[in-house]
Amino acid sequence: MAHKKHKKKFLNILLIPDDESNAKNFRIRFSVLTAALLLIIFIFVGIVIGAFTYGQLLQKAYENISLRQQNEQLLGQLQKVNELTTELDNLKGYGKKVRNSLIGYVNLQGNPDEVASDSDEDSGSNQSLFSIFNSIPLKAPVTGFLSQDFNQNIHNGVDIVAPEGTPIVASGNGVILFSGWTTDGGNTIVIGHKGGYYSYYKHNLRNLVYENQLVEQGEVIGYLGNSGQKSYGPHLHFEIWKDGAPIDPRLLVLDLNK
C-alpha cells in the first residue's frame, strides 16, 4: 500500500507592479508563518508582562520612597516627643520638689506649675506688682510681739501675738497657693513669691483670699485668730521658706527684730 506523500503548504504572495516590469511571486511556508506569528505573540506577551512587572517595580519604588520619607518624619516627630518628654519630666521634678517642701504643712490643691505659668503671663502687665523688692517677703504680716522664735525642724517659724481679729497682710507680692483649713494650722494661707520664696500664715480667724489670686505686699489677706489644734491663744504662726527649706523670718523681716 502506497503512502500518501505529505504535501507542504505554502502561502503565495503575488506582487504586481504598476509599471510593465514582471510580477513577483513569494512563497512562504505556513510553518514559517506560524512560527513567525508565534514569535510575534511571544514578544508581545513578553512586552506586556515586562511593562506590567516594571509598573509594579516602579510602584514599589515609589512606595519605598514614601515609606522612607514617612520614617524620616516619624523619627523627627519621635525626637521632638522625646525632647518634650524630657522637658515635661524636668517640670514635673520641679513641681514635685515644690510640693515636697510643703508636705506636712498644707495639702496643696491645683497645679503649682500652672499657677507659676499664670503668674508669668500676668507679670507682663503687672510689672510693678512683681518688682524685685516687693516680691521678697520683707514686710511684717502683723504688728505684735514674738512669743516663740524660729528653731529649725522643731518650730519652723515665729509666733506673733496680737489681738484676735488683727488684719494680716501679705509679706510680699505673690500668688496664693493655698487658702483653706489644716488640722494643725487651722485657717492657713500659703503665698508663692518669686525667687523661690514661700510664706505661711497659720491659725487665722478668717482667710480673705482664694487660691491662684495675685496679692500685693501689704494687702490684707486675713484676720489673726486661734484656729487649729496647735494654737493655744490668738497669734499668727509665720514661716518663710526658700528653695524648699525653712529660714528664720527675722533674717528678712527686720521689723520682727524690734
C-alpha positions in Angstrom: 0.0 0.0 0.0 1.5 3.3 -1.1 1.9 6.0 1.5 0.4 9.4 0.7 3.0 12.0 0.3 2.5 14.8 2.8 2.2 18.0 0.8 3.8 21.1 2.1 1.5 24.1 2.3 2.7 27.4 1.1 1.3 30.9 1.1 1.8 32.5 -2.2 2.1 36.3 -2.3 2.0 37.8 -5.8 3.3 41.4 -6.2 2.1 43.1 -9.4 3.9 46.4 -10.0 2.2 49.4 -11.7 4.8 49.6 -14.4 5.5 47.0 -17.1 8.0 45.1 -15.0 7.4 41.5 -14.2 5.3 40.4 -11.3 7.0 38.9 -8.3 5.8 35.9 -6.5 6.8 35.0 -3.0 6.1 31.6 -1.4 6.1 31.4 2.4 5.6 28.1 4.1 2.7 28.1 6.6 5.1 26.5 9.2 7.4 29.5 8.9 4.5 31.9 9.0 3.1 30.2 12.0 6.4 30.3 13.8 6.8 34.0 13.0 3.3 34.7 14.3 4.0 32.7 17.5 7.2 34.7 17.9 5.4 37.9 17.5 2.8 36.8 20.0 5.6 35.7 22.4 7.3 39.0 22.0 4.1 40.9 22.6 3.2 38.9 25.7 6.8 39.4 26.9 6.4 43.2 26.4 3.1 43.2 28.2 4.4 41.2 31.1 7.6 43.3 31.2 5.6 46.5 31.2 3.3 45.2 34.0 6.3 44.0 36.0 8.1 47.3 35.5 5.0 49.1 36.6 4.8 47.1 39.8 8.5 47.7 40.5 8.1 51.4 39.8 5.1 51.4 42.2 7.1 49.6 44.9 10.0 52.0 44.4 7.6 55.0 44.9 6.1 53.2 48.0 9.6 52.7 49.3 10.4 56.3 48.8 7.2 57.3 50.5 7.8 54.9 53.4 11.4 56.3 53.8 10.0 59.8 53.9 7.4 58.8 56.4 10.0 57.1 58.5 12.1 60.2 58.5 9.1 62.3 59.5 8.3 59.8 62.3 11.9 59.8 63.5 11.8 63.6 63.6 8.5 63.6 65.5 9.8 60.9 67.9 12.8 63.1 68.6 10.6 66.0 69.3 8.4 63.8 71.6 11.5 62.7 73.4 12.6 66.3 73.9 9.1 67.3 75.1 9.1 64.3 77.4 12.4 65.3 78.9 11.2 68.8 79.4 8.0 67.6 81.0 9.9 65.3 83.3 12.0 68.3 84.4 8.9 70.4 85.0 7.4 67.5 87.0 10.5 67.2 89.0 10.4 70.9 89.8 6.8 70.7 90.8 7.5 67.6 92.9 10.3 69.5 94.7 8.0 72.4 95.5 5.3 70.1 96.8 7.8 68.1 98.9 8.8 71.4 100.5 5.3 71.9 101.7 4.4 68.3 102.8 3.3 68.2 106.5 2.2 71.9 106.5 -0.6 72.2 104.0 -2.4 70.0 101.5 -1.8 71.9 98.3 -4.6 71.8 95.7 -4.2 72.6 92.0 -1.0 72.5 89.9 1.8 74.8 91.1 3.3 74.8 87.5 0.0 76.2 86.2 0.0 78.8 88.9 3.5 79.8 88.1 2.6 79.9 84.4 -0.4 82.2 85.1 1.9 84.3 87.3 4.4 84.7 84.4 1.7 85.6 82.0 0.3 88.3 84.3 3.7 89.6 85.1 3.9 91.3 81.8 1.0 93.6 82.6 1.7 93.8 86.3 5.5 94.5 86.5 5.0 96.9 89.4 3.3 94.1 91.3 6.3 91.8 90.9 9.2 94.2 91.5 12.4 92.6 92.8 11.9 94.2 96.2 8.2 93.8 96.8 8.3 90.1 95.6 10.5 89.1 98.5 8.7 88.6 101.8 10.2 91.5 103.7 7.2 93.1 105.4 5.9 92.0 108.9 2.4 90.4 108.4 1.1 91.8 111.7 2.3 94.2 114.5 2.8 92.4 117.8 5.5 90.7 119.9 7.2 87.4 119.4 6.2 84.7 121.8 8.3 81.9 120.2 11.4 82.1 118.0 12.5 80.1 115.0 14.0 76.7 115.7 14.7 74.6 112.5 12.9 71.2 112.4 11.2 72.0 115.7 9.5 75.3 115.1 9.9 76.4 111.5 8.7 79.9 112.0 7.9 82.6 114.6 4.7 83.2 116.6 3.5 86.8 116.7 1.0 87.6 119.4 -1.7 90.3 118.7 -5.4 90.9 119.4 -7.8 88.5 117.7 -9.1 90.0 114.5 -5.9 92.0 113.8 -5.6 92.3 110.0 -2.9 90.0 108.5 -1.1 91.5 105.4 0.9 89.7 102.7 4.6 89.9 103.5 5.4 90.2 99.7 3.9 90.2 96.3 3.0 86.7 95.1 0.3 84.1 94.2 -1.9 82.4 96.7 -1.0 78.7 96.5 -3.3 77.6 99.3 -6.1 79.2 101.3 -8.0 76.7 103.4 -8.2 74.6 106.6 -5.5 72.3 108.0 -5.8 70.3 111.2 -2.8 71.7 113.0 -2.7 75.1 111.4 -6.4 75.9 111.3 -7.1 78.5 108.7 -3.9 78.6 106.7 -2.6 80.7 103.8 0.5 79.9 101.6 1.9 82.5 99.2 4.4 81.7 96.5 6.8 84.5 95.8 9.4 85.0 93.0 12.9 83.8 93.7 11.9 80.5 95.3 10.3 82.1 98.4 7.1 80.9 100.2 5.4 82.5 103.2 3.0 80.7 105.6 0.2 82.3 107.7 -1.5 79.9 110.2 -4.2 79.9 112.9 -6.1 82.6 111.2 -9.6 83.6 112.3 -10.6 84.0 108.7 -9.0 83.9 105.3 -9.9 86.7 102.8 -8.1 85.3 99.7 -8.6 82.4 97.3 -6.2 80.1 95.5 -4.4 81.5 92.4 -5.2 85.0 93.4 -2.4 87.6 93.0 -1.7 89.7 96.1 0.5 92.7 96.7 2.8 93.4 99.6 0.8 94.9 102.4 -2.5 93.7 101.1 -4.9 92.3 103.8 -5.2 88.5 103.3 -6.9 87.5 106.6 -7.5 88.1 110.3 -5.4 86.9 113.2 -7.1 84.1 115.2 -6.8 81.0 117.3 -7.7 78.2 114.9 -6.2 74.7 114.7 -5.2 72.1 117.2 -1.7 73.5 117.8 -2.9 77.0 118.7 -3.3 77.9 122.4 -4.2 81.6 122.1 -4.7 84.3 119.5 -1.4 84.6 117.5 0.0 84.3 114.0 2.4 81.5 113.2 4.5 82.9 110.3 7.0 81.0 108.3 9.3 81.8 105.3 10.8 79.1 103.1 13.5 79.4 100.5 14.2 76.8 97.8 12.4 74.1 99.8 13.9 74.8 103.3 12.6 77.0 106.1 14.6 80.1 107.2 14.3 82.4 110.1 11.8 85.1 109.2 13.8 87.6 111.2 16.6 87.4 108.6 14.3 89.1 106.1 11.7 90.9 108.1 13.6 93.5 110.1 10.5 94.7 111.9 10.3 91.4 113.7 13.6 92.3 115.4 12.3 95.4 117.1 
